[in-house]
Amino acid sequence: MPGVSNLSVDQAVREAQEAHLLGIPALILFGLPERKDEVATGAWEDQGIVQQATRAIKREVPEMLVVGDVCLCEYTSHGHCGLVRPAAPYPLGAAVANPPATRTEYEIVNDATLELLVRTSVSLARAGIDIIAPSDMMDGRVAAIRKGLDEAGFENTPILSYAAKFASAFYGPFREAADSTPQFGDRRSYQMDGANLREAMREIALDVEEGADMIMVKPAMPYLDVIRAARERFDLPLAAYQVSGEYAMIEAAARNHWIDRERVMMESLTSIRRAGASIILTYFAKDVARLLA
């Protein structure tokens, strides 16, 4: 994407220093490991790329609040957010009511994935991450991570839950950059249906019950109604993520001279804030900080 690059650890430190000078209080780290495997080793090993970057940033820019995204998709060879196993076949000769038109050849293993999400969260907290942000959308992940952090001595490390993360087409540029597009199937079995607002409220409520300290809606602009509904119902800090596709569309239109980049950038972010978000994750952060200075 224009103005956005994958960074080495030393480059990430320089980026954090620049952001701090601009008055940006926090950043979120995503990792792209040298190698990927079926159990996402790069996510939870203590020498993982995000762990290394966290230690370096906290050493050089201790005032910067560092958020750690917790998901396996960037680290798995298959690109899914959880562990994968072959789907169990129907028993031979068994009668199946309303069988699907096509067989699913794999399934996500929810509970085994939770163990790796906990290991990842503890490893990140040990490296110095200030806020753990699970984005995997596995059932029960917030409770499992809270328990794991507490048992490891990180009782005061808060959890920012991607509580309403939709199965969206707006993630495309990020997935390409992180090489995290699923190699088969899609994520609709564990990410949320974009047409179902009531399900979003149920998912957020479950994460709050499990101990989330902050909640997030992702993407942002296509789901302003979800942000508004969440703001009216839940009294927690509410984040919204203006994702790569949202950013890329504005940049592309501006480069074709179809829109005024600065005005549209500010209008888009204002709409997210007006809907009720108190925290906005955006690739425009540095540009906005310069404009507001």
Residue frames as qw, qx, qy, qz and C-alpha x, y, z in Angstrom:
[[0.000, 0.889, 0.458, 0.000, 0.00, 0.00, 0.00],
 [0.327, 0.704, -0.070, 0.626, 1.26, 3.55, -0.61],
 [0.154, -0.701, 0.347, -0.603, 3.27, 4.77, 2.35],
 [0.796, -0.399, 0.346, -0.296, 3.05, 1.43, 4.20],
 [0.563, 0.491, -0.665, -0.004, 5.81, -1.18, 4.21],
 [0.917, -0.314, -0.217, 0.112, 6.89, -4.31, 6.01],
 [0.030, -0.883, 0.376, -0.278, 9.62, -3.24, 8.42],
 [0.678, 0.126, -0.615, 0.383, 12.69, -4.85, 9.92],
 [0.554, -0.617, -0.453, 0.329, 13.18, -4.50, 13.68],
 [0.383, -0.263, -0.040, 0.884, 15.51, -1.48, 13.37],
 [0.056, -0.297, -0.423, -0.854, 13.09, 0.18, 10.94],
 [0.445, -0.636, -0.606, -0.176, 10.20, -0.48, 13.33],
 [0.490, -0.502, -0.323, 0.635, 12.13, 1.29, 16.07],
 [0.175, -0.049, 0.185, 0.966, 12.64, 4.33, 13.85],
 [0.256, -0.469, -0.592, -0.604, 8.94, 4.28, 12.95],
 [0.507, -0.642, -0.549, 0.171, 8.03, 4.20, 16.65],
 [0.399, -0.339, -0.131, 0.842, 10.38, 7.11, 17.35],
 [0.005, -0.172, -0.370, -0.913, 8.81, 9.18, 14.57],
 [0.394, -0.569, -0.633, -0.346, 5.29, 8.32, 15.75],
 [0.505, -0.559, -0.458, 0.472, 6.19, 9.30, 19.31],
 [0.253, -0.181, 0.040, 0.950, 7.52, 12.66, 18.15],
 [0.187, -0.298, -0.499, -0.792, 4.25, 13.25, 16.31],
 [0.406, -0.175, 0.408, -0.799, 2.29, 12.62, 19.50],
 [0.773, -0.040, -0.500, -0.388, 0.89, 9.21, 18.52],
 [0.512, -0.560, 0.499, -0.419, 0.45, 7.34, 21.83],
 [0.730, -0.127, 0.662, -0.116, 0.31, 3.73, 20.66],
 [0.451, 0.440, -0.621, -0.466, 1.07, 1.33, 17.84],
 [0.898, -0.045, 0.354, -0.256, 0.08, -2.24, 17.06],
 [0.037, -0.544, 0.787, 0.288, 2.52, -4.88, 15.85],
 [0.937, 0.231, 0.114, -0.236, 1.88, -7.67, 13.34],
 [0.425, -0.552, 0.667, 0.264, 4.57, -10.21, 12.55],
 [0.818, 0.499, -0.204, -0.200, 5.81, -11.76, 9.32],
 [0.716, -0.496, 0.475, 0.131, 8.14, -14.65, 10.24],
 [0.072, 0.555, -0.719, -0.411, 10.97, -16.01, 8.13],
 [0.228, 0.002, -0.943, -0.244, 9.24, -19.38, 8.02],
 [0.654, -0.144, 0.109, -0.734, 5.69, -20.61, 8.50],
 [0.142, 0.069, -0.987, 0.009, 4.45, -23.98, 9.70],
 [0.434, -0.420, -0.683, -0.410, 1.21, -25.71, 10.59],
 [0.533, -0.593, -0.540, 0.269, 1.44, -24.85, 14.31],
 [0.024, 0.929, 0.081, 0.361, 2.38, -21.15, 13.95],
 [0.766, -0.271, -0.254, 0.525, 5.66, -21.51, 15.84],
 [0.355, 0.314, -0.010, 0.880, 6.72, -17.97, 14.96],
 [0.338, -0.708, -0.241, -0.571, 3.78, -16.54, 16.89],
 [0.725, -0.662, -0.062, -0.178, 4.61, -17.98, 20.30],
 [0.824, -0.010, -0.204, 0.528, 8.39, -18.55, 20.38],
 [0.372, -0.816, -0.146, 0.417, 10.21, -16.02, 22.55],
 [0.322, -0.381, 0.392, 0.773, 12.50, -15.02, 19.69],
 [0.399, 0.646, 0.624, 0.183, 9.60, -14.38, 17.34],
 [0.341, 0.388, 0.199, 0.833, 9.74, -11.27, 15.20],
 [0.293, -0.786, -0.236, -0.490, 7.10, -9.37, 17.19],
 [0.745, -0.608, -0.147, 0.232, 8.79, -10.28, 20.46],
 [0.636, -0.020, 0.074, 0.768, 12.10, -8.96, 19.12],
 [0.109, 0.567, 0.249, 0.777, 10.49, -5.77, 17.83],
 [0.499, -0.789, -0.292, -0.210, 8.67, -5.20, 21.12],
 [0.730, -0.480, -0.089, 0.479, 11.83, -5.44, 23.19],
 [0.486, 0.150, 0.174, 0.843, 13.66, -3.07, 20.84],
 [0.084, -0.678, -0.314, -0.660, 10.85, -0.50, 20.76],
 [0.594, -0.764, -0.246, -0.055, 10.33, -0.53, 24.52],
 [0.716, -0.293, -0.032, 0.632, 14.07, -0.11, 25.01],
 [0.350, 0.144, 0.217, 0.900, 14.36, 2.89, 22.66],
 [0.271, -0.361, -0.191, -0.872, 10.89, 4.45, 23.04],
 [0.151, -0.161, -0.893, 0.393, 9.68, 3.39, 26.49],
 [0.290, 0.254, 0.323, -0.864, 6.81, 5.88, 26.47],
 [0.478, 0.132, -0.541, -0.680, 5.20, 4.25, 23.42],
 [0.704, -0.011, 0.553, -0.446, 2.26, 1.99, 24.21],
 [0.222, 0.306, -0.830, -0.411, 2.69, -1.23, 22.24],
 [0.804, 0.084, 0.287, -0.514, -0.27, -3.43, 21.35],
 [0.123, -0.297, 0.912, 0.255, 0.32, -7.00, 20.26],
 [0.754, 0.154, -0.235, -0.594, -2.04, -8.58, 17.74],
 [0.391, -0.230, 0.882, -0.130, -2.63, -12.22, 18.70],
 [0.842, 0.372, 0.073, -0.385, -3.58, -14.46, 15.80],
 [0.693, -0.242, 0.624, 0.268, -2.00, -17.41, 14.01],
 [0.713, 0.644, 0.273, -0.051, -2.83, -16.58, 10.38],
 [0.266, 0.893, -0.360, -0.049, 0.43, -14.75, 9.63],
 [0.251, -0.592, 0.763, -0.064, 2.43, -17.66, 11.03],
 [0.757, 0.077, 0.636, -0.132, 0.62, -20.71, 9.67],
 [0.215, -0.180, 0.742, 0.609, 1.55, -22.32, 6.37],
 [0.131, 0.477, 0.830, 0.257, -2.13, -22.64, 5.48],
 [0.007, 0.281, 0.133, 0.951, -3.12, -19.06, 6.38],
 [0.499, -0.616, -0.518, -0.321, -5.98, -19.87, 8.74],
 [0.207, -0.691, 0.306, -0.622, -6.34, -18.29, 12.18],
 [0.742, -0.401, 0.433, -0.318, -6.51, -21.64, 13.96],
 [0.265, -0.299, 0.902, 0.162, -5.11, -25.13, 13.76],
 [0.692, 0.291, -0.269, -0.603, -6.54, -27.21, 10.95],
 [0.382, -0.149, 0.912, 0.001, -7.36, -30.90, 10.67],
 [0.208, -0.088, -0.780, -0.584, -9.17, -32.96, 8.02],
 [0.604, -0.146, 0.107, -0.776, -12.93, -32.94, 8.45],
 [0.402, -0.056, 0.892, -0.201, -14.40, -36.12, 9.89],
 [0.275, -0.021, -0.721, -0.635, -16.19, -38.10, 7.16],
 [0.733, -0.159, 0.060, -0.658, -19.79, -39.16, 7.53],
 [0.516, -0.212, 0.820, -0.124, -20.05, -42.71, 8.93],
 [0.142, 0.113, -0.832, -0.524, -20.35, -45.25, 6.14],
 [0.239, -0.370, -0.865, -0.242, -24.00, -45.94, 5.42],
 [0.076, -0.431, -0.566, 0.699, -25.24, -43.33, 7.91],
 [0.128, 0.764, 0.547, 0.318, -28.32, -41.30, 7.08],
 [0.288, -0.207, -0.137, 0.925, -27.55, -37.58, 7.10],
 [0.157, 0.813, 0.541, -0.149, -30.42, -35.11, 7.26],
 [0.235, 0.970, 0.045, -0.051, -30.01, -32.20, 4.84],
 [0.763, -0.201, 0.207, 0.579, -26.42, -33.00, 3.81],
 [0.001, 0.761, -0.162, -0.628, -24.46, -30.02, 2.46],
 [0.734, 0.658, -0.016, -0.167, -24.15, -29.63, -1.29],
 [0.600, 0.577, -0.480, 0.278, -20.36, -29.83, -1.01],
 [0.833, -0.416, -0.271, 0.244, -18.22, -31.48, 1.63],
 [0.112, -0.924, 0.337, -0.140, -15.89, -29.37, 3.75],
 [0.860, 0.239, -0.396, 0.215, -12.50, -31.08, 3.60],
 [0.419, 0.175, -0.522, 0.722, -11.07, -29.44, 6.72],
 [0.421, -0.811, -0.361, -0.185, -12.13, -27.96, 10.02],
 [0.092, 0.664, -0.402, 0.624, -10.66, -25.48, 12.49],
 [0.657, -0.288, -0.643, 0.268, -9.70, -27.03, 15.83],
 [0.213, -0.848, -0.065, -0.480, -10.94, -24.40, 18.27],
 [0.712, -0.701, 0.045, -0.030, -9.79, -25.67, 21.67],
 [0.836, -0.082, 0.110, 0.532, -6.30, -26.72, 20.59],
 [0.349, 0.648, 0.104, 0.669, -5.90, -23.29, 19.00],
 [0.406, -0.877, -0.059, -0.251, -6.66, -21.64, 22.34],
 [0.827, -0.432, 0.064, 0.355, -3.56, -23.24, 23.85],
 [0.618, 0.210, 0.185, 0.734, -1.36, -21.60, 21.21],
 [0.011, -0.805, -0.190, -0.562, -3.10, -18.25, 21.57],
 [0.629, -0.777, -0.024, 0.009, -2.38, -18.35, 25.31],
 [0.794, -0.196, 0.150, 0.556, 1.27, -19.24, 24.67],
 [0.401, 0.531, 0.225, 0.712, 1.51, -16.37, 22.19],
 [0.257, -0.875, -0.158, -0.379, -0.08, -13.89, 24.60],
 [0.731, -0.648, 0.047, 0.210, 2.20, -14.84, 27.48],
 [0.726, 0.055, 0.199, 0.656, 5.25, -14.67, 25.23],
 [0.204, 0.690, 0.208, 0.662, 4.27, -11.20, 24.03],
 [0.461, -0.862, -0.081, -0.192, 3.59, -9.97, 27.56],
 [0.810, -0.407, 0.095, 0.410, 6.96, -11.32, 28.64],
 [0.583, 0.296, 0.223, 0.723, 8.58, -9.36, 25.80],
 [0.160, -0.260, -0.199, 0.931, 6.98, -6.13, 27.03],
 [0.126, -0.436, -0.603, -0.656, 3.72, -5.81, 25.10],
 [0.152, -0.055, 0.415, -0.895, 1.39, -3.45, 26.98],
 [0.669, 0.200, 0.262, -0.666, -1.96, -4.65, 25.56],
 [0.274, -0.017, 0.933, 0.234, -2.88, -8.07, 24.20],
 [0.520, 0.375, -0.022, -0.767, -5.25, -7.89, 21.22],
 [0.428, 0.048, 0.893, 0.129, -6.63, -11.28, 20.10],
 [0.427, 0.423, -0.208, -0.772, -8.00, -11.13, 16.56],
 [0.024, -0.139, 0.964, 0.225, -8.44, -14.85, 15.83],
 [0.631, -0.065, -0.107, -0.766, -12.18, -15.11, 16.58],
 [0.440, -0.036, -0.896, 0.053, -11.92, -18.53, 18.23],
 [0.613, -0.619, -0.284, -0.402, -14.64, -19.26, 20.81],
 [0.791, -0.583, -0.138, 0.121, -13.48, -18.78, 24.40],
 [0.673, 0.372, -0.189, 0.611, -10.18, -17.10, 23.55],
 [0.098, -0.737, 0.185, -0.643, -10.59, -14.10, 25.87],
 [0.786, -0.553, 0.122, -0.248, -11.24, -16.26, 28.94],
 [0.951, 0.013, -0.039, 0.306, -8.35, -18.59, 28.06],
 [0.478, 0.543, -0.168, 0.669, -5.93, -15.71, 27.49],
 [0.349, -0.747, 0.160, -0.542, -7.01, -13.95, 30.68],
 [0.910, -0.404, 0.081, -0.047, -6.42, -17.13, 32.68],
 [0.865, 0.202, -0.053, 0.457, -3.05, -17.72, 31.02],
 [0.227, 0.688, -0.175, 0.667, -1.85, -14.16, 31.57],
 [0.566, -0.699, 0.152, -0.411, -2.91, -14.21, 35.22],
 [0.960, -0.253, 0.055, 0.106, -1.17, -17.52, 35.88],
 [0.743, 0.323, -0.052, 0.584, 2.01, -16.18, 34.28],
 [0.428, -0.466, -0.255, 0.731, 2.02, -13.10, 36.52],
 [0.099, 0.110, 0.304, 0.941, 0.57, -10.61, 34.04],
 [0.001, 0.599, 0.758, -0.258, -2.65, -9.85, 35.88],
 [0.039, 0.736, 0.162, -0.657, -2.47, -6.17, 34.93],
 [0.108, -0.162, 0.641, 0.743, -1.99, -6.71, 31.20],
 [0.542, 0.395, 0.325, -0.667, -5.28, -5.67, 29.56],
 [0.401, 0.191, 0.828, 0.341, -7.02, -7.43, 26.69],
 [0.364, 0.454, -0.112, -0.806, -8.31, -5.50, 23.68],
 [0.534, 0.174, 0.827, 0.039, -10.59, -8.02, 21.99],
 [0.232, 0.100, -0.562, -0.787, -11.41, -7.96, 18.30],
 [0.394, 0.172, 0.756, -0.494, -14.91, -8.74, 19.52],
 [0.644, 0.613, 0.371, -0.270, -16.76, -8.08, 16.25],
 [0.121, -0.495, 0.640, 0.575, -14.43, -9.04, 13.42],
 [0.749, 0.451, 0.228, -0.430, -16.31, -9.61, 10.20],
 [0.674, 0.070, 0.616, 0.401, -15.50, -11.92, 7.29],
 [0.235, 0.871, 0.069, -0.425, -14.73, -8.97, 5.07],
 [0.762, 0.484, 0.197, 0.383, -13.30, -8.42, 1.60],
 [0.047, 0.975, -0.114, 0.185, -11.65, -5.23, 2.88],
 [0.680, -0.617, 0.357, 0.173, -8.67, -7.15, 4.33],
 [0.874, 0.456, 0.081, 0.145, -7.16, -7.89, 0.92],
 [0.371, 0.802, -0.348, 0.312, -4.08, -5.61, 0.87],
 [0.439, -0.649, 0.556, -0.278, -3.01, -6.65, 4.38],
 [0.924, -0.046, 0.372, -0.068, -3.37, -10.34, 3.58],
 [0.767, 0.598, -0.087, 0.215, -1.23, -9.91, 0.49],
 [0.096, 0.814, -0.448, 0.356, 1.47, -8.05, 2.44],
 [0.518, -0.491, 0.625, -0.317, 1.47, -10.61, 5.26],
 [0.415, 0.225, -0.841, -0.263, 1.12, -13.58, 2.88],
 [0.227, 0.003, 0.819, -0.527, -1.74, -14.72, 5.10],
 [0.661, 0.128, -0.223, -0.705, -4.51, -15.44, 2.60],
 [0.769, -0.124, 0.585, -0.227, -5.97, -18.89, 3.36],
 [0.017, -0.347, 0.827, 0.442, -4.52, -21.53, 1.07],
 [0.213, -0.272, -0.879, -0.328, -7.91, -23.26, 0.98],
 [0.240, -0.672, -0.692, 0.111, -11.44, -22.37, 2.02],
 [0.020, 0.656, 0.003, 0.754, -12.13, -19.09, 3.75],
 [0.163, 0.061, -0.667, 0.725, -12.67, -17.68, 7.25],
 [0.464, -0.334, -0.222, -0.790, -16.45, -17.44, 7.23],
 [0.713, -0.323, -0.622, -0.034, -16.81, -20.33, 9.69],
 [0.572, -0.418, -0.442, 0.551, -15.17, -18.31, 12.47],
 [0.078, -0.075, -0.021, 0.994, -15.31, -14.67, 11.41],
 [0.269, 0.450, 0.616, -0.588, -18.65, -12.93, 11.48],
 [0.301, 0.565, 0.683, 0.351, -21.47, -12.57, 8.99],
 [0.157, 0.001, 0.034, 0.987, -21.51, -8.95, 7.80],
 [0.329, -0.405, -0.483, -0.703, -25.31, -8.99, 7.54],
 [0.634, -0.499, -0.591, -0.013, -25.96, -9.97, 11.16],
 [0.038, -0.648, 0.283, -0.706, -25.87, -7.10, 13.66],
 [0.767, -0.515, 0.073, -0.376, -27.50, -9.11, 16.46],
 [0.948, -0.010, -0.177, 0.265, -24.79, -11.76, 16.24],
 [0.409, 0.528, -0.285, 0.687, -22.19, -9.01, 16.59],
 [0.401, -0.634, 0.223, -0.623, -23.79, -7.85, 19.82],
 [0.946, -0.301, -0.018, -0.119, -23.82, -11.41, 21.15],
 [0.825, 0.238, -0.230, 0.457, -20.16, -11.92, 20.30],
 [0.118, 0.610, -0.297, 0.725, -19.17, -8.67, 21.99],
 [0.662, -0.557, 0.125, -0.486, -21.21, -9.56, 25.09],
 [0.978, -0.111, -0.136, 0.112, -19.48, -12.94, 25.33],
 [0.618, 0.372, -0.288, 0.630, -16.04, -11.34, 25.19],
 [0.205, -0.635, 0.234, -0.707, -17.01, -8.80, 27.85],
 [0.861, -0.418, 0.020, -0.288, -18.27, -11.62, 30.08],
 [0.936, 0.056, -0.170, 0.303, -14.97, -13.46, 29.58],
 [0.587, -0.624, -0.039, 0.515, -12.96, -10.47, 30.78],
 [0.497, 0.486, 0.225, 0.683, -12.16, -8.21, 27.83],
 [0.285, -0.538, -0.251, 0.753, -11.03, -4.78, 29.00],
 [0.226, 0.522, -0.206, -0.796, -11.59, -3.13, 25.61],
 [0.665, 0.373, 0.647, 0.000, -13.53, -4.16, 22.52],
 [0.042, -0.414, 0.474, 0.776, -13.02, -3.61, 18.81],
 [0.705, 0.554, 0.374, -0.234, -15.10, -3.55, 15.63],
 [0.152, -0.486, 0.639, 0.576, -13.30, -4.45, 12.39],
 [0.373, 0.303, 0.140, 0.866, -13.57, -3.15, 9.65],
 [0.070, -0.355, -0.392, 0.846, -14.68, 0.34, 10.56],
 [0.260, 0.223, -0.146, -0.928, -16.51, 2.36, 7.90],
 [0.446, -0.110, -0.724, -0.515, -18.63, -0.47, 6.44],
 [0.521, -0.403, -0.744, 0.113, -19.75, -1.25, 10.01],
 [0.007, -0.311, 0.246, -0.918, -20.44, 2.18, 11.51],
 [0.667, -0.402, -0.206, -0.592, -23.85, 0.93, 12.62],
 [0.838, -0.200, -0.470, 0.191, -22.15, -1.84, 14.61],
 [0.379, 0.163, -0.377, 0.829, -19.86, 0.70, 16.25],
 [0.324, -0.374, 0.028, -0.868, -22.86, 2.82, 17.19],
 [0.813, -0.343, -0.335, -0.328, -24.81, -0.15, 18.55],
 [0.751, -0.072, -0.481, 0.447, -21.78, -1.29, 20.56],
 [0.159, 0.276, -0.287, 0.904, -21.26, 2.21, 21.96],
 [0.522, -0.398, -0.078, -0.750, -24.87, 2.39, 23.11],
 [0.889, -0.274, -0.308, -0.201, -24.80, -1.03, 24.77],
 [0.859, -0.157, -0.264, 0.409, -21.30, -1.53, 26.23],
 [0.201, -0.970, 0.107, -0.085, -19.54, 0.80, 28.65],
 [0.793, -0.303, 0.273, 0.453, -15.97, -0.15, 27.73],
 [0.021, -0.642, 0.414, 0.645, -13.31, 1.57, 25.63],
 [0.768, 0.469, 0.430, -0.077, -14.36, 0.92, 22.04],
 [0.227, -0.482, 0.555, 0.639, -11.87, 0.64, 19.20],
 [0.756, 0.581, 0.238, -0.185, -12.46, 0.55, 15.46],
 [0.542, -0.303, 0.562, 0.547, -9.95, -0.62, 12.87],
 [0.522, 0.748, -0.084, -0.401, -9.85, 1.26, 9.57],
 [0.831, -0.125, 0.496, 0.220, -8.42, -1.67, 7.64],
 [0.387, -0.283, 0.545, 0.688, -6.11, -1.95, 4.66],
 [0.273, 0.471, 0.714, 0.440, -8.86, -2.01, 2.04],
 [0.049, -0.919, -0.364, 0.141, -10.43, 1.16, 3.40],
 [0.326, -0.715, 0.256, 0.563, -7.06, 2.90, 3.36],
 [0.424, -0.058, 0.673, 0.603, -6.12, 1.58, -0.09],
 [0.264, 0.695, 0.628, 0.232, -9.37, 2.76, -1.71],
 [0.087, -0.955, -0.116, 0.258, -8.85, 6.31, -0.47],
 [0.387, -0.562, 0.465, 0.564, -5.22, 6.29, -1.59],
 [0.433, 0.197, 0.728, 0.493, -6.07, 4.89, -5.02],
 [0.182, 0.838, 0.503, 0.106, -8.87, 7.38, -5.64],
 [0.203, -0.903, 0.065, 0.374, -6.66, 10.26, -4.51],
 [0.436, -0.357, 0.582, 0.587, -3.83, 9.18, -6.82],
 [0.314, 0.424, 0.710, 0.467, -6.32, 9.20, -9.70],
 [0.003, -0.009, -0.021, 1.000, -7.34, 12.74, -8.69],
 [0.321, -0.471, -0.712, -0.411, -10.92, 11.64, -8.07],
 [0.519, -0.773, -0.365, -0.003, -11.04, 12.89, -4.47],
 [0.006, 0.810, -0.366, 0.458, -9.32, 15.32, -2.14],
 [0.671, 0.043, -0.694, 0.258, -7.10, 12.96, -0.11],
 [0.140, 0.114, -0.584, 0.791, -6.81, 15.00, 3.08],
 [0.502, -0.125, 0.096, -0.850, -10.48, 15.90, 3.27],
 [0.832, -0.058, -0.431, -0.345, -11.65, 12.35, 2.61],
 [0.536, 0.111, -0.717, 0.432, -9.11, 10.97, 5.06],
 [0.058, -0.086, 0.513, -0.852, -10.35, 13.28, 7.81],
 [0.640, -0.082, -0.107, -0.756, -14.00, 12.76, 6.90],
 [0.767, -0.015, -0.631, -0.116, -13.63, 8.98, 7.09],
 [0.411, 0.020, -0.702, 0.581, -11.97, 9.12, 10.50],
 [0.268, -0.112, 0.270, -0.918, -14.50, 11.65, 11.78],
 [0.730, -0.117, -0.354, -0.573, -17.32, 9.30, 10.80],
 [0.684, -0.046, -0.701, 0.198, -15.73, 6.51, 12.84],
 [0.171, 0.024, -0.548, 0.818, -15.31, 8.78, 15.84],
 [0.443, -0.115, 0.000, -0.889, -18.84, 10.13, 15.48],
 [0.737, -0.129, -0.578, -0.325, -20.23, 6.59, 15.43],
 [0.736, -0.633, 0.035, -0.238, -18.76, 6.11, 18.89],
 [0.875, 0.094, -0.258, 0.399, -15.22, 4.77, 18.63],
 [0.378, -0.915, 0.123, 0.074, -12.90, 6.11, 21.31],
 [0.464, -0.493, 0.614, 0.405, -9.83, 4.42, 19.75],
 [0.747, 0.626, -0.009, -0.225, -9.09, 4.30, 16.02],
 [0.631, -0.286, 0.573, 0.438, -6.49, 2.05, 14.42],
 [0.572, 0.798, 0.140, -0.127, -5.56, 3.56, 11.07],
 [0.755, 0.114, 0.217, 0.608, -2.73, 3.59, 8.53],
 [0.193, 0.803, 0.156, 0.542, -3.32, 7.35, 8.27],
 [0.584, -0.704, -0.289, 0.281, -2.12, 7.96, 11.85],
 [0.519, -0.270, 0.071, 0.808, 1.05, 9.89, 11.03],
 [0.130, 0.393, 0.412, 0.812, -0.63, 12.03, 8.38],
 [0.360, -0.768, -0.458, -0.265, -3.48, 12.86, 10.72],
 [0.610, -0.590, -0.205, 0.488, -1.10, 13.69, 13.55],
 [0.399, -0.010, 0.193, 0.896, 0.73, 16.14, 11.30],
 [0.078, -0.561, -0.467, -0.679, -2.52, 17.80, 10.25],
 [0.511, -0.753, -0.401, -0.110, -3.74, 18.13, 13.83],
 [0.634, -0.229, -0.235, 0.701, -0.44, 19.44, 15.21]]
